[in-house]
Amino acid sequence: MNPINRLLAGYRSYRALYHEKRGDMTRRLAEEGQKPKIMVIACSDSRVDPAILFNADPGEIFVVRNVAALVPPYSPDSSHHGTSSAIEFAVKDLGVQEIIVLGHYKCGGVAAMRSIHAGNQLEDREFIGPWMALAAEACSMHGADDPEAAAAVEMATIKTSIRNLKTFPWVQKGIDNGTLRVHGWWFDINSGNLLAHDPRTGQFSIVDSIPDLSAK
């Protein structure tokens, strides 16, 4: 089956499941709009789809995806800010209560950043390097030459995005008044484990072992 026909077959399955069997839900979403309580900032990687990973229904999570799930710092200027505008919409218009930064095992964006940090040049690439420079401090903390450090750099990148999230004044305000929580999660594609950042220790542990995942 060619790729487009595969997508169309998937669409037919979606239509049968949601519009035929659960038509009340899809009509309600169409008429009343979306009211998700959770925003997920995820990587564009095709192996880590938040809706599939969390078995979410349509309308349940508001998702923005970019290379390496990066959050840039608050910078209200005339440049193009796709991720920042999504965060603004999620917090100010949708009123989400939880924001999850979701990184993952063997992230290609982080691998590119580590390669650049090690002194290599990316051939014929114009945008990845400047974008990944947002998290360059993660390489400085854990190094770029040790293959065993890849996961540590990926997790450090998540921490950088959490810190950047808190530079948005209305995100920090929500955290301060208890209406918004920020989380950092890392998904191990190989093992299937989901790890969460504990703001008290700075470490990542399997989610089920952590009683409070809020990053205050």
N, C-alpha and C positions, 0 to 999 in steps of 0.2 A: 504494500500500500504506500503510495507516495505521501509526503508530509502533509500536503493540503487536504487530501482525502481523509487522512488520519484525524486532522482537526475537525473536519466536517462530521465524521463519525462520532467524535467526542461531543460535538455540539448537539447532535441528535440525542445522545444519551442524557446530556444536561437538560435539554428541553423536555424529555420524557419524565425525568426525575423531578424537576422543579416546576415547570409550567403546566404539566399535565397532572402529576400526582400531588403537587403542593402549590397549586395555583393560587390559593388564598394568600399564601405568604408572598409570592412574587407580585401579585396585584397590590397588596398592601405596601410593599416596598416602592412600587411604581407610583402609587397615589399619595403616600404619606412621606416619601423620601427616606433617606438613610439616617439611622440613629445609632451608629456603632459606639461602644464604650471604650474600645481599644484601638490604638494606632500601632502598626508594626512598621518599623523602618528596616527594610531587608535588602539583601544583596540581589542583584539582577540574575545571579546564577540560576540556570535552569533546573538545577538539582534541588533547590531549596525554595519551594513555593509555600508561603505562609498558609494559604487557604488549605492546601493539602496537608501540610505538616500538623496543623491544629484542627483539622477536620471541621473547618468553619463553614457555616451557612452563608449565603449571600446576605450582605448587609451587616454581618457580625463584626468584621474587622476592617479598618481603613488602612490601606497599605500604600506605602511609597517605596519604590525599589530603585536602587542605583548601584554603581560599582562599589563593592565592599561595604555597603550599608553605612556610608559616611554621613555625618551631620556637620555641615560647615558652621563656623561661629556666626553669631548674630551680626549682620552687616546690612542694614537697610539703605541700599543705594540703588542706582539705576541699572545695575548688572542683572543678569538672568539668574534667578534663584528658585529653581524648581523644587528642590527638597524643602527649602525654607518656606516657600509658599504653601506646600502641603502641610507642614507642621502648623503654620498659622491657621489654615482652614480647619484642621483637625481640632485645635485647641479653642480657637475663638468662635467658630461657627458650629462645629459638631459637638463641642464640649466633651471630648474624650476624657476618660478618667485614668487611663493607663497608656504609657508609651513604652514600647519595647524596641530596643535596638538589637537586631538579630544578625549576628555574624555566623560564620561556619567554617568547617574544616576544609583545608586546601582552597582557600579563596584566591582566585586568579588575580584580583586587584591587589591584594596584599602581597602575593608572590611578585608582581611587577614592582611594587614599592620596595620590596626587599632587594630585588635585582638592581634597581636604580641606586639604592643606598649603598650597595656593594661596589658601585662604580661602573656598572654596565649601562649602555645606552639602548633604549627601545627603538628599534628601527621602524621608520614609517608610522610612528604613533604621535599624534598631536595633542591629545586631550588626557590620556590616562595619567601621565606623569604629573602634570599640574594638579589634577584632581586628587591623586593619592598623596600629594604633598601635604594635604590637610592632616594626615595622620603620620607624618614622617617621624614624629617623636617616639612612636611605638617601636620603630627600628632602632632608634638611638638607645632605647631602654633595654632592648633584648638582642640586638645585633642582627645582622643580615646574612652572615656567612654560615651559621650553624643550621643545618636542615632540621635539627630537633627543636629549634626555636620557633618554627613556623606557627604552631598553635598559640604560643605565648604572645607572638606579635599580633595575631588575629584577635586575641582577647584584649590586648592592650589597645588595639584600634577601637574596640567597642567602648572601652573606658574613655578614650578621647572623644568619641561621639557623645557620650553621656555628659562629659564636661562642657562640650560645645552646646548641647541642648540647654544647659542651665544658664548660658549667656543670653538666651532669649528672655527678656524681662517678664513676659506673661507666662512663660513656662515656669520660671523660678517662683513667680507669685503663686501659681497653682500648687507647686510643691510646698511652699511656705504655709499656705492656708489649708492644706490637706485635701484639696480637691483633685490633685493630679499626682501620680506616681510615675517614676521613670525606672526602667529595668534594662539590664544588659544580659542578653542570652547568647549562647554559642552552641550551635548544633553540630554534632559529630556525625557527618554523613556515613562514615565507615561503620561505627558501632550503633548508631541510632540514638545515642544518648544526648540529652539536652541539658546543658550546664547553665547555671545562672550566677551572675556576679553578686557577691555579698558585699555591700558597701562598708560593712564594719571591718572586714578583714582584707578587702581588695582581691580576694580569691574567687575562683569559679568552682562550683561544686554541682553535682547532679541535682536537678531541680527538686526531686522528691525529698531530698535530705535537708532542704532549707525551709524553715518555718515562715520567714518574712523576707520577701524578695524586693521590697521597696528600696529605692536608692534615694536616701535623704541627704 
